[in-house]
Amino acid sequence: MSKFAIIETGGKQYKVSSGTKVKVEKLNAEAGGVFSFDKVLLIADGDKVQIGMPYVADAKVEGKVIRQARDKKKIVFKYHSKTRQKKKKGHRQSFTEVLIERV
């Protein structure tokens, strides 16, 4: 069993381990730079598990920012049958892709 952590960023929680790529909500970081996640909820290393209340004290997960990009377009379509109303809208969510280097 390898070492992994559960981090919180952008209102969501992600299970990460060293060497994994994660798409998270947009971060204020340059591509190629290093970003440190300090909201660590859990760290598990084999049988040794640290659970935070709410966060693990003095724990950080470091990752390298690979790119800042926008996701594929999602179509939002609203339709009301009796009144013949329809509304079509598109949305592209911004994200940051991070390569986790150290847990």
C-alpha positions in Angstrom: 0.0 0.0 0.0 1.5 3.3 -1.0 1.4 6.7 0.7 -1.5 8.9 -0.2 -3.3 12.0 1.1 -6.7 13.6 0.8 -6.5 17.4 0.1 -9.2 20.0 -0.1 -9.1 22.8 -2.7 -11.7 24.7 -4.5 -14.5 23.3 -2.3 -13.7 19.8 -3.4 -11.7 16.9 -2.0 -9.1 14.9 -4.0 -7.2 11.7 -3.2 -3.6 12.2 -4.3 -0.3 10.3 -4.2 3.2 11.1 -5.5 3.4 11.0 -9.3 -0.3 11.5 -10.0 -1.9 14.3 -12.2 -4.9 16.1 -10.8 -7.3 18.6 -12.4 -8.4 21.1 -9.7 -10.3 24.3 -9.7 -8.2 27.2 -11.0 -5.3 28.2 -8.8 -3.4 31.5 -8.7 -0.1 30.0 -9.9 2.1 30.1 -13.0 2.5 27.1 -15.3 5.8 25.4 -14.4 5.8 26.8 -10.8 5.4 24.9 -7.6 2.2 25.0 -5.5 1.7 23.8 -2.0 -1.6 22.5 -0.7 -1.9 23.1 3.1 -5.4 21.9 3.6 -4.6 18.2 4.1 -7.5 16.2 5.6 -5.8 12.8 5.8 -2.4 11.2 5.3 -2.1 7.4 5.1 1.2 5.6 4.9 0.6 1.8 5.1 -0.9 1.1 8.5 0.0 4.6 9.8 -3.0 7.0 9.3 -3.2 10.6 10.4 -6.7 12.2 10.4 -7.1 15.9 10.8 -9.7 17.7 12.7 -10.4 19.4 10.3 -6.8 19.5 8.9 -3.6 17.6 9.7 -1.2 20.0 11.6 2.0 20.9 9.7 1.2 18.7 6.7 1.7 19.9 3.1 1.3 18.3 -0.3 3.6 19.9 -3.0 2.9 19.8 -6.7 4.2 21.2 -9.9 1.7 23.3 -12.0 1.6 21.7 -15.5 -0.9 24.0 -17.2 -3.7 26.4 -16.8 -6.6 25.7 -19.2 -10.3 25.6 -19.8 -12.4 22.4 -20.0 -14.6 21.4 -23.0 -17.8 23.3 -23.5 -20.8 22.1 -21.6 -24.2 23.0 -23.1 -26.9 24.3 -20.7 -30.3 24.0 -22.4 -33.5 25.1 -20.7 -36.9 24.4 -22.3 -40.5 25.1 -21.1 -42.9 23.0 -23.3 -46.2 24.9 -22.8 -44.8 28.4 -23.3 -42.3 27.5 -26.1 -39.5 29.1 -24.2 -36.0 27.8 -24.8 -32.6 29.1 -23.7 -29.3 27.7 -24.9 -26.1 28.6 -23.1 -22.5 27.3 -23.1 -20.0 27.1 -20.2 -16.3 26.4 -20.1 -14.8 25.8 -16.6 -11.2 26.9 -16.0 -8.9 24.4 -14.3 -5.3 23.9 -13.3 -3.5 20.6 -13.9 -1.1 19.7 -11.1 1.5 16.9 -11.0 1.8 15.8 -7.3 5.5 15.5 -6.4 5.6 15.0 -2.6 3.1 14.0 0.0 
